[in-house]
Amino acid sequence: MKMEFKRLELIIGNKNIEKLKNSHIAIFGLGGVGGYVAEGLSRSGIGQFTLIDYDIVDITNINRQIIATHSSIGKYKTELFEKRIKDINPDAKIKLLTKKYEKSENELFFGEEHYDFVVDAIDMVTSKIDLIVSCYEKNIPIISSMGMGKRLDPSHIRLTTLDKTYNCSLAKVMRRELKEYGITKLPCVFSDEICEFALADKSTEKKVIGSSAFVPSVAGFTIASYIIRNLIGEENEK
């Protein structure tokens, strides 16, 4: 047993550590939520990752994204996370897809790969829906992040299924759109917080949603925990 994960082994046992080592997770979106999913999973000994994100680090990411620092501005998030994960677990196998997810290119994103779990941490509604539907069609387990902007209190984050979400405009749209595909029990994290302090950014014509460090990080770790517990069978036994 590698010493890096010895403390986790004391909780879940060596057999489950081996399960995690042999698991392959695809993370679509490496922003505020997805970045912390990658962090939590890599520190739990997941052995193989496929990382999908087309973006570079921007200075406005610094307040909430774990990979964002002044020295990483302008660099691709996929490449930064590859280096970070390898620094945590040198044995991890990592595939990078530094491009935007498009359903028309599903062969590129899925192909012959076997994913034990997929994480939807994408911002765009259409891409989220396409990814979720594709995973359901391929019988690949997936968990999705709803909106984590305009919120300050991580104690309001909930882990549930899509049909039980509320106080989240993104989740409302997702419920409506996915209902057409018969998808209602999608595992997801959402926040039921109604933030009283949300203001518009008047410095730009582009619609910008405010964010904090606390909420996306906890959402990401909640997703990572859910995946780990599913892979070792704990979540399924509840």
N, C-alpha and C positions, 0 to 999 in steps of 0.2 A: 504493500500500500504506500502510495506517495504521501510524504509528510504534509504536502500542501492541503490535503483534504482529510487529514487524520481526525480533526475535530468534528467534521461532519459525519465521518464514519462511526464515531461514538454514539451518534443519534440514530443513524439508519442502517448501520452494519455494512460489512465488506461486500456482501452479495449485491446490495443496492448501489453501492459505489460503482461496482462493475457495470450495472445496468446503465447508470448515467454516463459512464465512460463510453459505452457502446451506442449511445443515443445521438441522433442527428436532429438538430433544431434549425428551422429557417426563420429568420427575423426580417420581416418586411417593414422597414422604417427604423432608422437609428437616431431619432430625435430625442426629445425629453423623456418619453416613456420607453421607447425601444432600446435606447442606450442603457438604461438601468436594467432592462430585461437581460441584455447581453452581459452586463456586469454580474448580475446575480447568478446567471446560469454558468458563466465561466468560472466563478468562484465556488461553484457546486460540482465541478468536475465533468461537465458535459464534454463529450469527446469530439463532436463534430458540429460545425456551424456552416450555414449558408447565410451570408449577410447581404441584404438588398437595400440600397439607398443610392440615389443619384446626386445627392447634395454635398456641398462643401460647408465647412464651419464658417459661420458669420459672427461678427462681434455681438449681435443681439441674441445669440444662443448661450452666451456665457452665464446668464442668470439661472439656467435650468438644465443644461445638457452636460453630462459628466465628462464628455470628451472635449468640451469647448473651453479653451484657455486662449490667452493672447498669442501664445506660440503656435497654436493649431489653426488660427484663422486662415482661411483660404485653402485648407487641405481637405481632401475627400474623407468623409466620415467612415466609409468602408475600410480604407487603408489605415486610418487611425485606430479603428477597433481591432483590425487584424493584429497590429503591433501590440495593442494593449492586452488582448486575450492571450497572445503568445507569451507575453511577459508574465501573465498569471499562470498559464498552463502551457508550457512549451510543447507538450505532446498533442495539443488540440489541432484537429484538421479544419482548415477554414477555406471556404470558397467565397469569392467576392463577385457580386453582380452590381457594378457601379452604374446603375441606370434605373429609370422609372419603371415601375411595374405596369405592364400592359397585358390584358388578357389575350390579345391577338398574338402575343409572343409566349404563350404558356409553355410551349415546348422548351424554351430557353430557361424558364424559371423552375419548371418541374422536370421535364425530360425523363431520364431514367433514375433520377434521384429518389431515394426513399426517405421521407421526412417522418420522424416520430411525432413531431408537433410543429405547427406553424403559428407564428405570432403576427397578428395584424396590428401594427402600430403606424399605419398610414394615415395621412391627414385628409386626403381627397375622398369624398363619399363614393364616387363612381368606382374608384380603384379598390376601396374597401369592399364594396359589394361584389365586384368581379372576383376578388381574391377569395372571399368567404364562399361564394357559390362554387368556385373551382375546387376548393378543398372539400366541400360537401359532396360534390360529384365524384371526387377521387377517394372519398372516405379517409381523409387525412384530418386528425384532430386539430382544431384551431381555437384560439382564444383571441378576442378582439378588445382593443382599448377604445373607449368612448372619449368624449371631450374632457380635457383636463385644464383648459384655459379658463381664465377669469375666476380662479379659485385660490384660496389661501390656506384652507384647513384640511390636512390629509386625513383627519379622523372621519371625514365624510365619505371616504372612498369605500365602495362596496364591490364585492365579488358575487356575481349572480348570473342569471341568464337574461337575454335581451328583453324578453317579455315582461320582466319584473323591474325594468329601469324606469326612472322618473327624474324630473328636474334637470334633464339633459337634452338640449335641442338636437345634438348629433344623434343621440340614441333614438329620439323620436322619429327622425328621418330614416334611420336604419331599420327601425321596426316596420315602418310603412313599406319601404322598398323590399326588404327581405321576406315580408309576409307573402309577396307574390310568388316566391320560390318555396313557400312552405317552411321557411326557416324561422323559428320563434325561440328555440331553446339554445341559442348560441351562447356559450360561456363568454362573459365579458366583465371588465371592470369599468365602473362609472363613479362619478361623484354626485351626491344628492345635495351638495352645498349650493345655496343661492347667495352669491357674493354681492354685497351691497356697495363695494368700492370700485367696481369696474368702470373705467373711463375710456373714452375714445382717444386714439393717438392722432392728434391734430397736426403732427409734423410731417405726415405723409398722406397722399391721396389713397393709397392702398389700405384696405381694411386690415387692421392689425389687432389681434386678440392678446390681451395682457396675460402674463403667466408668472408663476412663482417657482422657486426651487423645490418646495416641499411636496407639492401634489404629484407632478409627473414622476418623481423618484419613487414615492411610495406605491404609485400605481404600477410602475415597472417591476418593483420587487414583489408586489402582490401577484403579478402574472408569473414571474419566475418561480415563486413558491408553489403556485397552482400546478405548473408544469412538472416540477420536481416531484410533488406529491402524487400526481397522476402516473408518472413514469415508474415510481416504485410501488404503486398500487394503493397508497394510503387514501387518496381522494376517492377512489372507486369503492372503498370499503365502508364509506360513511353512509 
